[in-house]
């Protein structure tokens, strides 16, 4: 067993130096998954088990992120009510569930114990079209920023709550689903998806006011995977004319990977099946036109290769 662990650690070190994409963490993810639930261990013991053989702060951060995301559930009731009860790290470890602030506190504590500078950022997060243009009175979400070096570019976003899975539209059911995209996330996409109460923690470009943030469309996981860099219309609520072509423009860092564009309308039980759309590429941008076929106001989601990218709220009239 010790030889296996040593081999994995050597492999992890090599992978960390040789690759730059998310899959450079495959080996560390496999290593952490083999460690299991680590029941009957406190926060300090779990942190030490995860990180004591790792040298780099980046790999230590990833080990902590992976373990939290795969072993702590996002608590629907606490998240829905923005409840901070039982959010201290030891309670989260015992209960194995938390609100977003509980995730952020646990990640910060474990990172700090591993010698990594990590802070909690309180702010705002939009998950459904009802949120568009409807500002929250109070912050409703929390995440972390991690510092790896002295340069401003060495600060990184971590959102372990979203990394653990997702809640349904009514925030009553949690579905566990490890999401690597919320670890050291693309900063531009993250800033379209989150807004810090203290704008000093806006890392990179993004909306600079809460009003502008709530005016944006809803960002979906696919925006992280393909690294969205431009979306038009830029506003989340749009008016369209019945049976009149409506133009959309998209740009991605990984644009060459885009093979299919599709759209769907509605949400929940009223959601339509994906409809494949013809698109063109011009000046490094993807664009397509769509004719809305019914008068109504409804969510409208764009998918790339079957993965949701953005959701708008569309009002269609004659």
Residue pairs with C-beta under 8 A, 6 or more apart in sequence:
5 31
5 53
8 27
8 30
8 31
9 31
9 53
9 54
11 27
12 27
12 28
12 31
12 54
12 59
13 55
13 56
13 59
15 24
15 25
15 26
15 27
15 28
16 24
16 28
16 56
16 58
16 59
18 24
22 180
22 181
22 183
25 59
25 62
25 66
25 180
25 183
28 54
28 59
28 62
28 63
28 66
29 62
29 66
29 180
31 63
32 50
32 63
32 66
32 67
32 70
33 66
33 70
35 49
35 50
35 67
37 71
38 45
38 46
38 49
38 67
38 71
41 49
41 93
42 90
42 93
43 89
43 90
43 93
43 106
43 109
43 110
43 113
44 113
46 67
46 93
46 110
47 64
47 109
47 110
47 113
47 114
48 113
50 60
50 63
50 64
50 67
50 110
50 114
51 60
51 63
51 64
51 114
54 60
54 63
57 114
57 115
57 116
57 146
57 148
58 148
58 184
60 111
60 114
60 115
60 116
61 111
61 114
61 116
61 118
61 146
61 148
61 156
61 158
61 183
61 184
62 183
64 107
64 110
64 111
64 114
65 107
65 158
65 160
65 163
65 183
66 178
68 103
68 106
68 107
68 110
68 160
68 163
68 164
69 160
69 163
69 164
69 165
69 178
69 179
70 164
70 176
70 178
71 96
72 92
72 96
72 97
72 98
72 102
72 103
72 106
72 160
72 164
73 96
73 97
73 98
73 164
73 165
73 174
73 176
74 97
74 98
74 99
74 100
74 103
74 161
74 164
74 165
74 166
74 167
74 174
75 97
75 98
75 99
75 102
75 174
76 167
76 171
76 172
76 173
76 174
77 83
78 85
78 86
78 87
78 97
78 98
78 99
78 102
79 99
79 100
79 161
79 167
79 171
80 171
80 172
82 99
82 138
82 139
82 140
83 99
84 99
84 101
84 102
86 92
86 95
86 98
86 102
87 98
87 99
87 101
87 102
87 105
88 102
88 105
89 105
89 106
89 109
89 110
91 102
92 98
92 102
92 103
92 105
92 106
93 106
98 106
98 161
99 161
100 125
100 141
100 142
100 143
100 161
101 120
101 122
101 142
103 142
103 160
103 161
103 164
104 120
104 121
104 142
104 143
104 144
104 160
104 161
105 120
105 142
106 160
107 118
107 144
107 158
107 160
108 118
108 119
108 120
108 144
111 117
111 118
111 144
111 146
112 118
116 146
116 147
116 148
117 146
117 147
118 144
118 145
118 146
118 147
118 158
119 144
119 145
119 201
120 142
120 143
120 144
121 142
121 143
121 144
121 145
121 196
121 197
121 198
121 201
122 139
122 141
122 142
122 196
122 197
122 198
123 139
123 141
123 142
123 143
123 194
123 195
123 196
123 197
123 201
124 135
124 136
124 139
124 140
124 141
124 194
124 195
124 197
124 210
124 213
124 214
125 140
125 141
125 193
125 194
125 195
126 132
126 193
126 213
126 214
126 216
126 218
126 219
127 167
127 169
127 171
127 218
128 169
128 218
128 267
128 299
129 218
129 236
129 267
129 299
129 311
129 312
129 313
131 214
131 218
132 214
132 215
132 216
132 217
132 218
132 236
132 237
132 313
133 214
133 215
133 236
133 237
134 214
135 210
135 211
135 214
139 197
141 161
141 194
142 161
143 157
143 158
143 159
143 160
143 161
143 194
144 157
144 158
144 159
144 160
145 155
145 156
145 157
145 158
145 201
145 203
146 155
146 156
146 157
146 158
146 184
147 154
147 155
147 156
148 154
148 155
148 156
152 203
155 203
156 184
156 185
156 203
157 182
157 184
157 185
157 187
157 190
157 194
157 203
158 182
158 183
158 184
158 185
159 182
159 185
159 190
159 194
160 182
162 179
162 182
163 178
163 179
163 180
163 181
163 182
163 183
164 176
164 177
164 178
164 179
165 174
165 175
165 176
165 177
165 178
165 179
166 174
166 175
166 177
167 173
167 174
167 175
168 175
169 267
169 268
179 221
181 221
181 224
181 225
182 224
185 224
186 224
186 227
186 253
187 203
187 204
187 205
187 206
188 204
188 205
188 206
188 227
188 228
188 229
189 219
189 223
189 224
189 227
189 228
190 203
190 206
190 224
191 202
191 203
191 204
191 205
191 206
191 207
192 206
192 207
192 216
192 219
192 223
192 228
193 219
193 223
195 206
195 207
195 210
195 213
196 202
199 208
202 208
207 213
207 215
207 216
215 235
215 236
215 237
216 234
216 235
216 236
217 231
217 233
217 235
217 236
217 310
217 311
217 312
218 236
218 299
218 310
218 311
218 312
219 228
219 310
220 301
220 307
220 308
220 309
220 310
220 311
221 307
221 308
222 303
222 304
222 305
222 307
222 308
222 309
223 309
223 310
225 254
225 307
226 252
226 253
226 254
226 255
226 257
226 258
226 304
226 307
226 309
227 252
227 253
227 254
228 250
228 251
228 252
228 309
228 310
229 251
229 252
229 253
230 249
230 250
230 251
230 285
231 248
231 249
231 250
231 251
231 309
231 310
232 247
232 248
232 249
232 250
233 248
233 312
236 311
236 312
236 313
237 312
237 313
237 315
238 246
238 312
238 313
238 314
238 315
239 314
239 315
239 316
239 317
240 246
240 292
240 314
240 315
240 316
240 317
241 292
241 316
241 317
241 318
242 292
242 293
242 294
242 295
242 316
242 317
242 318
243 291
243 292
243 293
244 291
244 292
245 289
245 290
245 291
246 289
246 290
246 291
246 292
247 287
247 288
247 289
248 287
248 288
248 289
248 290
248 302
249 285
249 286
249 287
250 285
250 286
250 287
250 302
250 304
250 309
251 284
251 285
251 286
252 258
252 286
252 304
255 281
255 284
255 286
257 305
258 286
258 304
258 305
259 305
260 276
260 303
260 304
260 305
260 306
261 276
261 277
261 279
261 286
261 288
261 302
261 303
261 304
262 274
262 275
262 276
262 277
262 302
262 303
262 306
263 274
263 275
263 277
263 290
263 300
263 301
263 302
263 303
264 271
264 272
264 273
264 274
264 275
264 300
264 301
264 303
265 271
265 272
265 298
265 299
265 300
265 301
265 314
266 272
266 298
266 299
267 298
267 299
270 298
274 303
274 306
277 288
277 290
278 288
279 286
279 287
279 288
280 286
280 287
280 288
281 287
292 314
292 316
294 316
295 316
295 317
295 318
296 315
296 316
297 313
297 314
297 315
297 316
298 313
298 314
298 316
299 311
299 312
299 313
299 314
300 311
300 312
300 313
300 314
301 308
301 309
301 310
301 311
301 312
302 308
302 309
302 310
302 311
302 312
303 309
